[in-house]
Amino acid sequence: MAINLSDNVLAKTTAPADAKYGPYSGVDIAAAKAAAVSYLDASYRYKGLTVGLEVGGEIFEYWFKKGIADNELIIKLGGAAGIKVSDDGTEILADADELNFKGLIKASLVNGIVDVTSDTYTHINTSSTSWIINHNLGKYPSVTVISKSGEEIFGELTFTDVNTIQLDFSEAVEGNAYLN
């Protein structure tokens, strides 16, 4: 026997009507996610299922956006687009739980887009006597060169312009150049 419910049902409650929402608690997001996927058997999951993860008294919404596997429970972001990190227009990361930036960075908001830039540049070079480095820092940076064996080495430094340098060595050198 089927029961037909009107679409005008108003459930007055201070908690989610669907127990699958949680919230699932943990000392950090990883622990809360583990609690959620442990409780939610795959047979109860579906694409679009949203769950609450509680960490430190704050609730973060996660969802099964693309599938129902444990690793497909990702943060549900506000807005329509989610996170999009671009490197010269090429998408390099989406639907991330967090973004970790290393080194010195600057962020500026331009027309609703946050531009993240760095005042440092690391160049990795294979064995060569001449290194041409396009760093695009817009300045004449200081340069430190470390060989593959971990020693600081010195070569002839030429500033081609504010975005390019050339390093020349008396013999082929492999290593990294650190510019800032």
N, C-alpha and C positions, 0 to 999 in steps of 0.2 A: 504494500500500500504506500503510495507516494504522498507526501505532504507538500502542497504548493504554498510557498511563502510569497507574500506581496513584496515588491521592491520598495515598499514604504515602511519597512520594519526599522525602528529606531532602537538600537541597543544602548541603553544608558549604562556605561561602565567606565571605570577609571583605569582599566587595563585593556590590552589588546584582546579582541574577541577571539583571535586565533592563537592558541597556545604555542604554536610553532614559532611565534615572534620572539619569545623569551621574556625578558632579556637574559642572556647568558653571561655570567660574571667570570672575571679572571683578574689576576694581578697585572696582566698586560694584555694587549690585543691578541697575541699568539695564544695565550691561555684561554681567553674568552672564545676565540675561534675554535679551539680544540674542544671546549665544552659544548659549543653549538653543533659541530659536526658529529660529536659523539652521541648527543641526544637525538639529533635528527637523522634517523635511519634513511638511507637513500630512497626507500619506497615512499617516504613522506615528502621528499623534495620535488621541486619543479622549477623550471626557469622562471625567474621573476620573484621567487620567494624571498621576502625581506625578513631579516632577523635583527634583533637589537643585541649589541655586545656592550656590556657594562664594565668600565674600567675606572677606578677611582671615583665612583659616583656619577660619572658621565656616560651617556649612552651614545654609541656610534652605530649607525645603520649600515649593515652589510647585506649583500644579496647574491643569489645565484644567477648571474646575468647571462652567461653563455652556456651553462650546463649545470649538472648537479653533483659533480665530483667534489671531494673535499677541497681541493686546491682551486676550485672555481668560485669559492665564497670570497667576494671582493668588496671593498668599500663602496657604498652607494653615495655618489657625489651629488651635490646640489647642481641645479642647472641642467641643461640638456646635453652638454658636450662632455663633461668629465675632465680629467686631466689630459692635456696634450703638451708634451715637451718637444720642441722642435730645434733642430740644429740646421740652420740655413734652410728652413722650410720642409725638412724631411722629418717625419714623425719618428721618434726613437723610443718613446715609452708611453703607454696608455694604461688606464685602469690600475694604477699603482696604489699600494697601501700608503706609501710615503716616498718622498724624494730626498735623497741625501746628497748635498753638495759638498765637495771637498775643496779646501783652499779658500782664497779670498774671492768673494763674489759680490756683484752689485745687482740689484733688481730695480727696475723702473716700470711704472705702469704707463702704457701709451695706448690710447684708444681701446681700453678694455683688455689689453694683452700685457702680461708681465714679461718684460725682456730681462733675461738673466745673463750677465756677462761676468767675465773674470779679468782681473788685472795681472794674471799670471798665465804662462804658457809652458808646457813641457813638450819638447821635441825628442823623439826617439829616432836614432839614425843607425843604419847598418854601416859596416866598415867602408870608409871613404875618406879621401884627403880633403874634400871640399863639401861643406854642408851649406845648403841654401835653405833658410828657414823663413817661411811666411807665417808670422805670428798674429798679424791683424790686431795688435794691441793699440795701434794709433799713437805710439810714442817710441822713444829710443830707450829700450829697457836695459837693465843690468843683466848680465849673462854669466851663468856658471855652468861649466861642462864637467860631467863626471863620466869617466870611462866605464866600460863594461865590468872591469875589475874593481870599481869603486873608488878610483883615485881621481882627484881634481886635476884636469889637464888644461893647457892653455894653447890657444892658436891665435892666428891673426883675425881680428874681428873687423868687419866692414859693415857699416850701416848703409844699406842700399837706399832705404827710405824709412818712414816711421812705421812701416808694417813688415819690412823684410830685412834680414841680416844674412851675411855670409861669413862662415867660419872656415879658415884654411889651415890645414895642419901639414907638418913636414912629412908625415907618414899616415897611412890609412888608420882611422880611429873609429871604434864602435862605442856608442854610449848614448847619454842623454844630455840635452841642453835645457837648463831651467832659466826662464826669462821672467822678470817682473819689473 
